[in-house]
Amino acid sequence: MLINVLIIFFILYIFYQVFLYNINKSPIIEGMGAEEITSYNKNDPDNAMILAQENAGNIQVIKKQLEKLLDLDKQVNTMNNDLDKLAVQVNGIIMN
């Protein structure tokens, strides 16, 4: 009986997580989000550093995205540890 309840609980939890993922999913925008990158006057012949300036702006945006991923990595590790503890507890319940 307890195993059936746990199976139903985890199935519902997985569907809930998929539902949350689909709600929060943002579309992929080429250029890592054009609103964050500074645009430069490409028609100015005196501006020889246009490509370098655009690349520098793109690198800054990518750096911000990587910093967010590093924070996400910490959260995943914490959740992994919590899941390991939960598995031990569930195994203890099953043994009793």
BELHU-V637572 format. One line per field, one symbol per residue. ss: DSSP state (A for helix, B for strand, O for the rest). psi: psi as a letter, one per 30 degrees, with the letter a starting at -180 (. if undefined). A space follows every 50 residues. Layout:
ss: ???
psi: ???
This chain:
ss: OAAAAAAAAAAAAAAAAAAAAAAAOOOOOOOOOAAAOOOOOOOOOOOOOA AAAAAAAAAAAAAAAAAAAAAAAAAAAAAAAAAAAAAAAAAAAAAO
psi: eeeeeeeeeeeeeeeeeeeeeeefkklkkkghjfffkkkljffjffjfge eeeeeeeeeeeeeeeeeeeeeeeeeeeeeeeeeeeeeeeeeeeef.
